[in-house]
Amino acid sequence: MSNKLKQEEMETLRELIKDIDTAMLTTATEEGLVSRPMKTQDVEFNGDLWFFTKKDTDKYEEILHDQDVNVAYAGDSYVSVRGRAEIVEDIEKKKEFWNKGHEKIMQTSYDDPEVVLIKVNAEAAEYWDSGNFTKKIAFFYKRMTGQDSESADINETIELDK
């Protein structure tokens, strides 16, 4: 994949998720998959997604055990990002993303050693561009009439080999 194409795909994803504050982060447990809402920290998507959490949470333990995750966004369009998560304890990075809202919600400060960042390195993404009304109508019409809806180009899968 060329760098230009990769950059265009990153820009498409950035545009699709930039106004969606809350994502659903899915992790794996011994019982199965678990999803929970998370506030995305870095809206300038460059292939990495960032979230705050604390060490005393299930998601922290789940990521330590299995780094494969999925992040889903729903807004005017729908985006599903598959990637590998890592725990980041870098105090400068935490300070960069921290704001007064986090302080109220987490009831602590960024320099609390229990506060960590989850960095999701995106590997692939699939999106459904529902912002285009004509494409939506064509997609649903083809689905309802039993035709092949793939030709309506309402969704696309992107491999994000960085």
Sequence and secondary structure as in RCSB ss.txt:
>XXXX:A:sequence
MSNKLKQEEMETLRELIKDIDTAMLTTATEEGLVSRPMKTQDVEFNGDLWFFTKKDTDKYEEILHDQDVNVAYAG
DSYVSVRGRAEIVEDIEKKKEFWNKGHEKIMQTSYDDPEVVLIKVNAEAAEYWDSGNFTKKIAFFYKRMTGQDSE
SADINETIELDK
>XXXX:A:secstr
  HHHHHHHHHHHHHHHTT  EEEEEEE SS EEEEEEE S  S SSEEEEEEETTSHHHHHHHH  EEEEEEES
SSEEEEEEEEEEE  HHHHHHH  HHHHHHHTS TT TTEEEEEEEEEEEEEE TT HHHHHHHHHHHHTT  GG
GG  EEEEE   
